Amino acid sequence: MTTSTVDCWLLRATGDLDDSTLSSAERQRADAMRSAAAGRRYVSGRVAVRQVLGERLGLPPADVPIERADGRIHLVDRPDCHVGLSHAEDLVAVAVSADGSVGIDVEASERSGEGVPAVAMTPQKVVATAVLVGDRLAPLGVWVAQEAALKADGIGLSFPLSEVTLDPLNGGLVVRLGKRSVWGVTLRVVADAVVAVAAAGPPPVLHCCVVTQAGHHLAATGSNPGA
Ligand SMILES: CC(C)(COP(=O)(O)OP(=O)(O)OC[C@H]1O[C@@H](n2cnc3c(N)ncnc32)[C@H](O)[C@@H]1OP(=O)(O)O)[C@@H](O)C(=O)NCCC(=O)NCCS
């Protein structure tokens, strides 16, 4: 199976967020969220996705044809453009690939491993991941790698974590969701965050761009530390 390529952006959503690019349905959804923090998190994700996809597709962000199905983001009439999204506090991670389904998960690296459910962890998984991100970040690395694979599949956390296996492969990881599906996962520590990206086949090649502020022009602030 060929190796997928995934473009990946990491944005920080601090200060006032301009939600003028969101659709009215998205604004209603944000207003209906259980807390202001959840609403802000949702808005920051939509601002970032519209910004990234607008630049990629040559469309104003407000015109990006986003639809939500089964919890995840799809683009109307663009089966060649697969999108993944994750938030962690003020960080937003967006993944885009033409090569098939993609999953992304991000956590702030200061979290290290606290709060990660024990059922998600085995000593073997931690050792396999420590080789890639070091001992301190290994438990967090296991968590984001598994969650990225669960998102690429689309099942999310409905799948029992005890049935997820994780092994080293080609400088990354292979994550198996029982007999259901298999994903290559690439892990990166970028700008105080641990990011995992899952795609079909071997661990994907990442083109990774760090952007300081959601809402700014991407090319103006981008760098390419993870390529
Ligand atoms: C998808 C899921 C893993 C997200 O976990 P999280 O760490 O809380 O949140 P993240 O910020 O990393 O990711 C959220 C984004 O993932 C995407 N997403 C949601 N469900 C998804 C799914 N089933 N597959 C792929 N992506 C999904 C969405 O784009 C979402 O952001 P949005 O709601 O702003 O559009 C989790 O919410 C989940 O599994 N949901 C579906 C199953 C479920 O509800 N199970 C009960 C929970 S125990």
The ligand as an SDF file (V2000), in Angstrom:
LIG
                    3D

 48 50  0  0  0  0  0  0  0  0999 V2000
  -14.1380   12.0760   18.0980 C   0  0  0  0  0  0  0  0  0  0  0  0
  -13.6520   12.0890   19.5140 C   0  0  0  0  0  0  0  0  0  0  0  0
  -12.5680   11.0250   19.6310 C   0  0  0  0  0  0  0  0  0  0  0  0
  -13.1510   13.5100   19.7940 C   0  0  0  0  0  0  0  0  0  0  0  0
  -12.3830   13.5920   20.9070 O   0  0  0  0  0  0  0  0  0  0  0  0
  -11.8940   14.9280   21.6700 P   0  0  0  0  0  0  0  0  0  0  0  0
  -10.5120   14.6280   22.1190 O   0  0  0  0  0  0  0  0  0  0  0  0
  -12.9100   15.2490   22.6750 O   0  0  0  0  0  0  0  0  0  0  0  0
  -11.9050   16.1400   20.6670 O   0  0  0  0  0  0  0  0  0  0  0  0
  -10.9310   16.6510   19.5330 P   0  0  0  0  0  0  0  0  0  0  0  0
  -10.9130   18.1160   19.6260 O   0  0  0  0  0  0  0  0  0  0  0  0
   -9.6190   15.9660   19.4960 O   0  0  0  0  0  0  0  0  0  0  0  0
  -11.7210   16.2470   18.1900 O   0  0  0  0  0  0  0  0  0  0  0  0
  -12.9780   16.7620   17.9530 C   0  0  0  0  0  0  0  0  0  0  0  0
  -13.2460   16.7570   16.4690 C   0  0  0  0  0  0  0  0  0  0  0  0
  -13.1650   15.4410   15.9540 O   0  0  0  0  0  0  0  0  0  0  0  0
  -14.0880   15.3410   14.8630 C   0  0  0  0  0  0  0  0  0  0  0  0
  -14.8990   14.1440   15.1010 N   0  0  0  0  0  0  0  0  0  0  0  0
  -15.9630   13.9930   15.9040 C   0  0  0  0  0  0  0  0  0  0  0  0
  -16.4210   12.7390   15.8360 N   0  0  0  0  0  0  0  0  0  0  0  0
  -15.6130   12.0840   14.9670 C   0  0  0  0  0  0  0  0  0  0  0  0
  -15.5810   10.7550   14.4780 C   0  0  0  0  0  0  0  0  0  0  0  0
  -16.4670    9.8490   14.8660 N   0  0  0  0  0  0  0  0  0  0  0  0
  -14.6110   10.4350   13.5970 N   0  0  0  0  0  0  0  0  0  0  0  0
  -13.7020   11.3420   13.1910 C   0  0  0  0  0  0  0  0  0  0  0  0
  -13.6880   12.6350   13.6310 N   0  0  0  0  0  0  0  0  0  0  0  0
  -14.6320   12.9780   14.4980 C   0  0  0  0  0  0  0  0  0  0  0  0
  -14.9350   16.6020   14.8320 C   0  0  0  0  0  0  0  0  0  0  0  0
  -14.4830   17.4120   13.7610 O   0  0  0  0  0  0  0  0  0  0  0  0
  -14.6450   17.2370   16.1630 C   0  0  0  0  0  0  0  0  0  0  0  0
  -14.6210   18.6430   16.1590 O   0  0  0  0  0  0  0  0  0  0  0  0
  -15.9690   19.5300   15.9550 P   0  0  0  0  0  0  0  0  0  0  0  0
  -17.0300   18.8940   16.7620 O   0  0  0  0  0  0  0  0  0  0  0  0
  -15.5570   20.8850   16.4290 O   0  0  0  0  0  0  0  0  0  0  0  0
  -16.2280   19.4650   14.4820 O   0  0  0  0  0  0  0  0  0  0  0  0
  -14.7610   11.7310   20.5240 C   0  0  0  0  0  0  0  0  0  0  0  0
  -15.5600   12.8510   20.7740 O   0  0  0  0  0  0  0  0  0  0  0  0
  -15.6370   10.6150   20.0130 C   0  0  0  0  0  0  0  0  0  0  0  0
  -15.2110    9.4900   19.9170 O   0  0  0  0  0  0  0  0  0  0  0  0
  -16.8760   10.9040   19.6500 N   0  0  0  0  0  0  0  0  0  0  0  0
  -17.7480    9.9240   18.9980 C   0  0  0  0  0  0  0  0  0  0  0  0
  -18.1800    8.7630   19.8560 C   0  0  0  0  0  0  0  0  0  0  0  0
  -18.7180    9.1610   21.1730 C   0  0  0  0  0  0  0  0  0  0  0  0
  -19.3690   10.1730   21.3360 O   0  0  0  0  0  0  0  0  0  0  0  0
  -18.4330    8.3260   22.1610 N   0  0  0  0  0  0  0  0  0  0  0  0
  -18.7740    8.5880   23.5050 C   0  0  0  0  0  0  0  0  0  0  0  0
  -17.5970    9.2480   24.2010 C   0  0  0  0  0  0  0  0  0  0  0  0
  -16.9500    8.1840   25.4380 S   0  0  0  0  0  0  0  0  0  0  0  0
  1  2  1  0
  2  3  1  0
  2  4  1  0
  2 36  1  0
  4  5  1  0
  5  6  1  0
  6  7  2  0
  6  8  1  0
  6  9  1  0
  9 10  1  0
 10 11  2  0
 10 12  1  0
 10 13  1  0
 13 14  1  0
 14 15  1  0
 15 16  1  0
 15 30  1  0
 16 17  1  0
 17 18  1  0
 17 28  1  0
 18 19  1  0
 18 27  1  0
 19 20  2  0
 20 21  1  0
 21 22  1  0
 21 27  2  0
 22 23  1  0
 22 24  2  0
 24 25  1  0
 25 26  2  0
 26 27  1  0
 28 29  1  0
 28 30  1  0
 30 31  1  0
 31 32  1  0
 32 33  2  0
 32 34  1  0
 32 35  1  0
 36 37  1  0
 36 38  1  0
 38 39  2  0
 38 40  1  0
 40 41  1  0
 41 42  1  0
 42 43  1  0
 43 44  2  0
 43 45  1  0
 45 46  1  0
 46 47  1  0
 47 48  1  0
M  END
$$$$
